[in-house]
């Protein structure tokens, strides 16, 4: 490809930025775990998907990996948090931001 030949010749030609979506990240993580079977996480592992944080269209959504793999997070930028052992207050926040609940609207500034 042109990209590889430019790299081989030492040409600094930058490609436009590309962003990985939460859905792509979850899909790839689940695929890797399915192949390797290392037990790092399961389809039932709790995660938080965050998109466009700090904007009027931000989304914060929690659920299991399998629940959020097809969730519509909209335009980038996206971040994914994989939860470990949680304090009960963290669990309450996960429930508050669950994909099953209607998402809270940002306050008017």
Secondary structure, DSSP 8 states (H G I E B T S, - for coil): -HHHHHHHTT-----------HHHHHHHHHHHHHHH---S--TT-EEEEEESTTSTT-EEEEEEHHHHTT----SS-EEEEE--S--HHHHHHHHHTBTTS--------
